Amino acid sequence: MRLTEFQELMHTEFGAARADALLADHVIPTLGRTGRAAIDGGVDPREVWRALCADFDVPRARW
């Protein structure tokens, strides 16, 4: 997944301000770091997206 697609999904699902805050502040238990740190460390944005969806009970149809 491209980073631009990831950002669009995040902003659509959570709203721009909340999405940016979640990415910077929420430590994803399955990744052991924030979404931003995971992406910066080379984790595929799709994996980060799915982990955030699971953490915040986003319906699977939107994953």
KOLDRENBA-690168 format. One record per residue: residue number from 1; residue in three letters; x, z, y of N, C-alpha, C in turn. Coordinates in steps of 0.2 Angstrom, whole numbers. Each point is the difference from the previous one (the first is absolute). Layout:
<recs>
[rec NUM; ALA; [X; Z; Y]; [X; Z; Y]; [X; Z; Y]]
...
</recs>
This chain:
<recs>
[rec 1; MET; [4; 0; -6]; [-4; 0; 6]; [4; 0; 6]]
[rec 2; ARG; [-1; -4; 5]; [3; 0; 6]; [-1; 6; 4]]
[rec 3; LEU; [4; 2; 5]; [-1; 6; 4]; [-6; -2; 5]]
[rec 4; THR; [0; -6; 2]; [-6; -1; 5]; [-7; 1; -4]]
[rec 5; GLU; [0; -2; -6]; [-6; 1; -4]; [-2; 7; -1]]
[rec 6; PHE; [6; 4; -2]; [-1; 7; -1]; [-3; 3; 7]]
[rec 7; GLN; [3; -1; 5]; [-2; 3; 7]; [-7; -2; 1]]
[rec 8; GLU; [-2; -6; -1]; [-7; -2; 1]; [-5; 4; -4]]
[rec 9; LEU; [2; 0; -7]; [-4; 4; -4]; [-1; 8; 2]]
[rec 10; MET; [6; 3; 2]; [0; 6; 3]; [-5; 1; 6]]
[rec 11; HIS; [1; -4; 5]; [-4; 0; 6]; [-7; -1; -1]]
[rec 12; THR; [-2; -4; -5]; [-7; -2; -2]; [-3; 6; -3]]
[rec 13; GLU; [4; 3; -5]; [-3; 6; -4]; [0; 6; 4]]
[rec 14; PHE; [5; 2; 4]; [0; 7; 3]; [0; 0; 7]]
[rec 15; GLY; [0; -6; 3]; [0; 0; 8]; [8; 0; 2]]
[rec 16; ALA; [1; -3; 5]; [7; -1; 2]; [4; 6; 1]]
[rec 17; ALA; [-3; 5; 4]; [4; 6; 1]; [0; 5; -6]]
[rec 18; ARG; [-5; 0; -4]; [1; 4; -6]; [4; -3; -5]]
[rec 19; ALA; [0; -6; -1]; [4; -4; -4]; [8; 1; 1]]
[rec 20; ASP; [1; 0; 7]; [7; 1; 2]; [2; 7; -1]]
[rec 21; ALA; [-4; 5; 1]; [2; 7; -1]; [0; 1; -8]]
[rec 22; LEU; [-4; -3; -4]; [1; 1; -7]; [6; -2; -3]]
[rec 23; LEU; [2; -6; 3]; [6; -3; -3]; [6; 4; 2]]
[rec 24; ALA; [0; 3; 6]; [6; 4; 3]; [0; 7; -3]]
[rec 25; ASP; [-6; 3; -1]; [0; 7; -1]; [-2; 2; -7]]
[rec 26; HIS; [-4; -4; -4]; [-3; 2; -6]; [6; -1; -6]]
[rec 27; VAL; [2; 5; -3]; [4; 0; -6]; [-4; -2; -6]]
[rec 28; ILE; [2; -6; -3]; [-4; -3; -6]; [3; 4; -6]]
[rec 29; PRO; [-4; 4; -3]; [3; 4; -6]; [3; -5; -5]]
[rec 30; THR; [-3; -5; -2]; [3; -5; -5]; [7; -3; 2]]
[rec 31; LEU; [1; 0; 7]; [6; -4; 2]; [5; 6; 3]]
[rec 32; GLY; [-2; 6; 1]; [4; 5; 2]; [3; -1; 7]]
[rec 33; ARG; [-4; -4; 4]; [2; -1; 7]; [-6; -3; 4]]
[rec 34; THR; [1; -1; 6]; [-5; -3; 4]; [0; -8; -1]]
[rec 35; GLY; [-6; -3; 2]; [0; -7; -1]; [5; -4; 3]]
[rec 36; ARG; [1; 2; 7]; [5; -3; 4]; [7; 1; -4]]
[rec 37; ALA; [2; 6; -2]; [6; 1; -3]; [1; -4; -7]]
[rec 38; ALA; [-6; -1; -3]; [0; -4; -6]; [1; -7; 1]]
[rec 39; ILE; [-3; -3; 5]; [1; -7; 2]; [7; -1; 2]]
[rec 40; ASP; [2; 4; 5]; [7; 0; 2]; [5; 0; -5]]
[rec 41; GLY; [-2; 4; -6]; [5; 0; -5]; [-1; -5; -5]]
[rec 42; GLY; [-4; -5; 1]; [0; -6; -4]; [-6; 0; -5]]
[rec 43; VAL; [-5; 5; 0]; [-6; 0; -4]; [-4; -6; 2]]
[rec 44; ASP; [-3; -3; -4]; [-5; -6; 1]; [-6; 3; 4]]
[rec 45; PRO; [-2; -3; 6]; [-6; 3; 3]; [-6; 0; -4]]
[rec 46; ARG; [-1; -4; -5]; [-6; 0; -4]; [0; 7; -4]]
[rec 47; GLU; [6; 2; -2]; [0; 7; -4]; [-2; 5; 5]]
[rec 48; VAL; [3; 0; 6]; [-2; 5; 5]; [-7; 0; 2]]
[rec 49; TRP; [-3; -6; 1]; [-7; -1; 1]; [-4; 3; -6]]
[rec 50; ARG; [1; -1; -6]; [-4; 2; -6]; [1; 8; 0]]
[rec 51; ALA; [6; 3; 1]; [1; 7; 0]; [-4; 3; 6]]
[rec 52; LEU; [0; -3; 6]; [-4; 3; 5]; [-8; 0; -1]]
[rec 53; CYS; [-2; -6; -3]; [-7; -1; -2]; [-2; 6; -5]]
[rec 54; ALA; [4; 1; -5]; [-1; 5; -5]; [0; 7; 3]]
[rec 55; ASP; [4; 2; 5]; [0; 6; 3]; [-6; 1; 4]]
[rec 56; PHE; [-3; -5; 3]; [-5; 1; 5]; [-7; -3; -3]]
[rec 57; ASP; [0; -1; -6]; [-6; -1; -4]; [-4; -7; 3]]
[rec 58; VAL; [5; -5; 1]; [-3; -6; 2]; [-3; -3; -6]]
[rec 59; PRO; [-6; -3; 0]; [-3; -3; -6]; [5; -6; -3]]
[rec 60; ARG; [1; 0; -6]; [4; -5; -3]; [-1; -7; 1]]
[rec 61; ALA; [-6; -1; 2]; [-2; -7; 2]; [4; -3; 6]]
[rec 62; ARG; [2; 5; 4]; [4; -2; 6]; [8; 1; -1]]
[rec 63; TRP; [2; 2; -5]; [7; 0; -2]; [3; -7; 0]]
</recs>
